[in-house]
Amino acid sequence: MKVKLILILICILPFKLFAQQQWNLKDCIAYGLKNNRSSVVYENEKKAADAKAKEALAAYLPSLNVSSSFDDNLKVQQSIIPAGIFGPDPLRISLTQRYNTNSVAELDQTIFDQSLLTGLKANKYSRQQADLNIKKNEETVIYNIGNDYYQTYVYREQLRLLRSNLEIYYKQMKISQLQVQKGISLQKDLDRVTVNYNNAVSQIRVAESNLTLARNQLKYDMGFPISTELPVDTVAQENLANPPVTNVEATRFSPENRTDYQLSEINSQLLNIDQKRIKAGALPTLTGYAKYGEYGYGTTIGPAFNHLNPYSAVGLKLSIPLFNFYKRNAQYNQAKYKSMNALENLKLDSGKYAVEYQSAITKLVKAQSNLESDKRNIELAESVFRTTDLQYKKGVTNLTDWLDARTSVKDAQNNYLNSLYTFYLDKILLTPDMLPIDSDYALSLIDAFLVHHVIALAVETEDQA
């Protein structure tokens, strides 16, 4: 019983730990890099590239072929020796018999084939291309998970703010109900507050739906089971006064660091090798061979298999292409122009990536400025609302001013959340494609620092409410 109990605990414990684990951004990315299904695809492509390299190398390795044949010459072919050689009349003879067997083993070895030697150089670049495709996929996975993770946080904090607003409207609705019952307020005032309350309820339903969709998208990009709960880490709720400043001046850009540019460079190299391979097809090829066989014949089947005569040979085969110039020249020109276009596209990409980098820097600076401005605007809107709320309670102002002030707070909150999400996107967009990156570097740049700020804002709003 003790052994069974221990085994049960061993089986259950990992699931409990898994269920209780709090997932932060680094955990989500690390899990996604291991479990996203696209990683399997690109790993298989790398294995396929290795197999293709072995296939190309096999063309320069010895090849052994064994063949066997059996012929039933229903009507034996005859040869005619002209008259005057062995007699006055033409002589008909058969150089074979009805049944023939032949078995032969032949060993071939390519001694010189420049086109094959040139093609072998492509193996290195094919492996590099497969590795870069894996790296590119990892960058895509990191970006998608970072996007989903931040989106989940934004929707969650939006939901927190909406519930805070709902509580404020609910309290005001109860106050208005009492005022209507006492005859000190009109029914239309209660209806106006109730409309805002119902709108907040509808907005919460939409936010809950968006949060569910964002979580499911995060699970999908991680390769996480959709039906399993993913407890995203609730970051420590610290009151951070200002968002972090991103120092874009310290970043250095070089198009050669982009994975897309490196893939284009390798494609250019492969096209250049293909061009040289086609050109080398005009050179002679030399092959050595050795073969051993046995043949038999007879007027019946038995002797054709029982009485076999051995033979063997070694030799060289020289092949000189002479009359395929037009086809080869056409292929060479196609490869040449493709290679030239690849070089030109590299130059175009270099300029395009430089423009994209500058645009990303500009967007990030603007997003950061908007984020700081919208945060200050929330504080100003909250200050106005507190003053208006106090004036309304003292009867100095009316309900219209109170509702307008609360609407201004909601608008400021929405603007801030939108600015915050845009800032996240611009930051992670700048990371994987623009700068030299590996997974650890991505994790260090895509941090959860700004998330602290979102939650701090939500807590502050709840306290003020």
Solvent accessible surface area in square Angstrom, and as a share of the most:
residue,aa,sasa,rsa
1,M,185,0.83
2,K,165,0.70
3,V,104,0.60
4,K,133,0.57
5,L,104,0.52
6,I,97,0.49
7,L,99,0.49
8,I,92,0.47
9,L,103,0.51
10,I,104,0.53
11,C,82,0.49
12,I,73,0.37
13,L,98,0.49
14,P,75,0.47
15,F,147,0.61
16,K,113,0.48
17,L,107,0.53
18,F,71,0.30
19,A,70,0.54
20,Q,128,0.57
21,Q,68,0.30
22,Q,95,0.42
23,W,9,0.03
24,N,55,0.28
25,L,4,0.02
26,K,109,0.46
27,D,46,0.24
28,C,0,0.00
29,I,0,0.00
30,A,45,0.35
31,Y,48,0.18
32,G,0,0.00
33,L,37,0.18
34,K,169,0.71
35,N,53,0.27
36,N,19,0.10
37,R,175,0.64
38,S,35,0.22
39,S,21,0.13
40,V,66,0.38
41,V,81,0.47
42,Y,66,0.25
43,E,77,0.35
44,N,79,0.41
45,E,79,0.36
46,K,70,0.30
47,K,132,0.56
48,A,60,0.47
49,A,14,0.11
50,D,42,0.22
51,A,60,0.47
52,K,133,0.56
53,A,4,0.03
54,K,140,0.59
55,E,125,0.56
56,A,33,0.26
57,L,89,0.44
58,A,54,0.42
59,A,45,0.35
60,Y,41,0.16
61,L,94,0.47
62,P,82,0.51
63,S,52,0.34
64,L,119,0.59
65,N,90,0.46
66,V,113,0.65
67,S,63,0.41
68,S,88,0.57
69,S,57,0.37
70,F,93,0.39
71,D,72,0.37
72,D,59,0.31
73,N,41,0.21
74,L,146,0.72
75,K,185,0.79
76,V,41,0.24
77,Q,150,0.67
78,Q,98,0.44
79,S,44,0.28
80,I,98,0.50
81,I,34,0.17
82,P,84,0.53
83,A,51,0.39
84,G,65,0.62
85,I,108,0.55
86,F,151,0.63
87,G,25,0.24
88,P,122,0.77
89,D,102,0.53
90,P,83,0.52
91,L,79,0.39
92,R,160,0.58
93,I,59,0.30
94,S,53,0.34
95,L,144,0.72
96,T,49,0.29
97,Q,62,0.28
98,R,94,0.34
99,Y,25,0.10
100,N,31,0.16
101,T,13,0.08
102,N,57,0.29
103,S,51,0.33
104,V,30,0.17
105,A,35,0.27
106,E,47,0.21
107,L,78,0.39
108,D,27,0.14
109,Q,58,0.26
110,T,26,0.15
111,I,84,0.43
112,F,79,0.33
113,D,22,0.11
114,Q,54,0.24
115,S,23,0.15
116,L,55,0.27
117,L,66,0.33
118,T,7,0.04
119,G,17,0.17
120,L,39,0.20
121,K,124,0.52
122,A,23,0.18
123,N,24,0.12
124,K,113,0.48
125,Y,43,0.16
126,S,22,0.14
127,R,100,0.37
128,Q,75,0.33
129,Q,54,0.24
130,A,6,0.05
131,D,65,0.34
132,L,25,0.12
133,N,38,0.20
134,I,26,0.13
135,K,57,0.24
136,K,53,0.22
137,N,12,0.06
138,E,59,0.26
139,E,8,0.04
140,T,61,0.35
141,V,5,0.03
142,I,3,0.01
143,Y,59,0.22
144,N,49,0.25
145,I,0,0.00
146,G,0,0.00
147,N,35,0.18
148,D,8,0.04
149,Y,0,0.00
150,Y,6,0.02
151,Q,47,0.21
152,T,1,0.00
153,Y,1,0.00
154,V,14,0.08
155,Y,52,0.20
156,R,38,0.14
157,E,0,0.00
158,Q,46,0.20
159,L,8,0.04
160,R,61,0.22
161,L,4,0.02
162,L,13,0.07
163,R,120,0.44
164,S,9,0.06
165,N,1,0.01
166,L,35,0.18
167,E,83,0.37
168,I,17,0.09
169,Y,0,0.00
170,Y,88,0.33
171,K,104,0.44
172,Q,10,0.04
173,M,19,0.08
174,K,86,0.37
175,I,73,0.37
176,S,1,0.01
177,Q,60,0.27
178,L,102,0.51
179,Q,43,0.19
180,V,39,0.22
181,Q,143,0.64
182,K,151,0.64
183,G,63,0.60
184,I,124,0.63
185,S,23,0.15
186,L,112,0.56
187,Q,96,0.43
188,K,122,0.52
189,D,28,0.14
190,L,20,0.10
191,D,67,0.34
192,R,82,0.30
193,V,0,0.00
194,T,39,0.23
195,V,83,0.48
196,N,27,0.14
197,Y,45,0.17
198,N,77,0.40
199,N,71,0.36
200,A,0,0.00
201,V,36,0.21
202,S,55,0.35
203,Q,75,0.33
204,I,15,0.08
205,R,161,0.59
206,V,90,0.52
207,A,2,0.01
208,E,72,0.32
209,S,58,0.38
210,N,42,0.21
211,L,11,0.05
212,T,73,0.42
213,L,114,0.57
214,A,3,0.02
215,R,74,0.27
216,N,50,0.25
217,Q,81,0.36
218,L,0,0.00
219,K,16,0.07
220,Y,151,0.57
221,D,13,0.07
222,M,0,0.00
223,G,27,0.26
224,F,6,0.02
225,P,66,0.42
226,I,92,0.47
227,S,115,0.75
228,T,45,0.26
229,E,122,0.55
230,L,4,0.02
231,P,28,0.18
232,V,9,0.05
233,D,36,0.19
234,T,87,0.51
235,V,14,0.08
236,A,60,0.46
237,Q,103,0.46
238,E,88,0.40
239,N,125,0.64
240,L,39,0.20
241,A,68,0.53
242,N,111,0.57
243,P,7,0.05
244,P,31,0.20
245,V,116,0.66
246,T,37,0.21
247,N,97,0.49
248,V,18,0.10
249,E,154,0.69
250,A,70,0.54
251,T,39,0.23
252,R,209,0.76
253,F,48,0.20
254,S,37,0.24
255,P,23,0.15
256,E,84,0.38
257,N,49,0.25
258,R,16,0.06
259,T,6,0.03
260,D,41,0.21
261,Y,20,0.08
262,Q,42,0.19
263,L,33,0.16
264,S,31,0.20
265,E,64,0.29
266,I,13,0.07
267,N,65,0.33
268,S,8,0.05
269,Q,78,0.35
270,L,36,0.18
271,L,39,0.19
272,N,50,0.25
273,I,14,0.07
274,D,47,0.24
275,Q,28,0.13
276,K,108,0.46
277,R,96,0.35
278,I,19,0.09
279,K,133,0.57
280,A,11,0.09
281,G,29,0.28
282,A,43,0.33
283,L,80,0.40
284,P,51,0.32
285,T,36,0.21
286,L,50,0.25
287,T,29,0.17
288,G,10,0.10
289,Y,52,0.20
290,A,38,0.29
291,K,69,0.29
292,Y,117,0.45
293,G,2,0.02
294,E,59,0.26
295,Y,90,0.34
296,G,1,0.01
297,Y,100,0.38
298,G,4,0.04
299,T,97,0.57
300,T,78,0.46
301,I,89,0.45
302,G,33,0.31
303,P,46,0.29
304,A,0,0.00
305,F,108,0.45
306,N,110,0.56
307,H,128,0.57
308,L,78,0.39
309,N,57,0.29
310,P,87,0.54
311,Y,73,0.28
312,S,80,0.52
313,A,40,0.31
314,V,121,0.70
315,G,25,0.24
316,L,120,0.60
317,K,96,0.41
318,L,112,0.56
319,S,65,0.42
320,I,94,0.48
321,P,40,0.25
322,L,122,0.61
323,F,192,0.80
324,N,64,0.33
325,F,109,0.45
326,Y,184,0.70
327,K,141,0.60
328,R,38,0.14
329,N,60,0.31
330,A,48,0.37
331,Q,73,0.32
332,Y,52,0.20
333,N,47,0.24
334,Q,107,0.48
335,A,4,0.03
336,K,59,0.25
337,Y,118,0.45
338,K,116,0.49
339,S,8,0.05
340,M,101,0.45
341,N,90,0.46
342,A,11,0.08
343,L,93,0.46
344,E,93,0.42
345,N,75,0.39
346,L,20,0.10
347,K,139,0.59
348,L,125,0.62
349,D,25,0.13
350,S,35,0.22
351,G,39,0.37
352,K,102,0.43
353,Y,13,0.05
354,A,40,0.31
355,V,100,0.57
356,E,65,0.29
357,Y,15,0.06
358,Q,110,0.49
359,S,52,0.33
360,A,6,0.05
361,I,25,0.13
362,T,88,0.51
363,K,101,0.43
364,L,1,0.01
365,V,78,0.45
366,K,130,0.55
367,A,5,0.04
368,Q,23,0.10
369,S,62,0.40
370,N,63,0.32
371,L,0,0.00
372,E,54,0.24
373,S,51,0.33
374,D,25,0.13
375,K,19,0.08
376,R,148,0.54
377,N,66,0.34
378,I,4,0.02
379,E,77,0.35
380,L,114,0.56
381,A,12,0.09
382,E,7,0.03
383,S,47,0.30
384,V,75,0.43
385,F,17,0.07
386,R,113,0.41
387,T,71,0.41
388,T,14,0.08
389,D,28,0.14
390,L,97,0.48
391,Q,71,0.31
392,Y,36,0.13
393,K,141,0.60
394,K,143,0.61
395,G,61,0.59
396,V,109,0.63
397,T,27,0.16
398,N,85,0.44
399,L,9,0.04
400,T,53,0.31
401,D,65,0.34
402,W,3,0.01
403,L,12,0.06
404,D,80,0.42
405,A,9,0.07
406,R,2,0.01
407,T,54,0.31
408,S,56,0.36
409,V,1,0.00
410,K,25,0.10
411,D,73,0.38
412,A,3,0.02
413,Q,5,0.02
414,N,63,0.32
415,N,72,0.37
416,Y,0,0.00
417,L,6,0.03
418,N,99,0.51
419,S,14,0.09
420,L,0,0.00
421,Y,43,0.16
422,T,62,0.36
423,F,0,0.00
424,Y,1,0.00
425,L,44,0.22
426,D,9,0.05
427,K,35,0.15
428,I,1,0.00
429,L,62,0.31
430,L,8,0.04
431,T,4,0.03
432,P,6,0.03
433,D,34,0.17
434,M,10,0.04
435,L,13,0.07
436,P,71,0.45
437,I,16,0.08
438,D,89,0.46
439,S,29,0.19
440,D,110,0.57
441,Y,82,0.31
442,A,0,0.00
443,L,28,0.14
444,S,68,0.44
445,L,50,0.25
446,I,2,0.01
447,D,50,0.26
448,A,25,0.20
449,F,87,0.36
450,L,4,0.02
451,V,0,0.00
452,H,34,0.15
453,H,3,0.01
454,V,1,0.01
455,I,2,0.01
456,A,6,0.05
457,L,9,0.04
458,A,1,0.00
459,V,43,0.25
460,E,58,0.26
461,T,4,0.02
462,E,77,0.34
463,D,113,0.59
464,Q,68,0.30
465,A,55,0.42
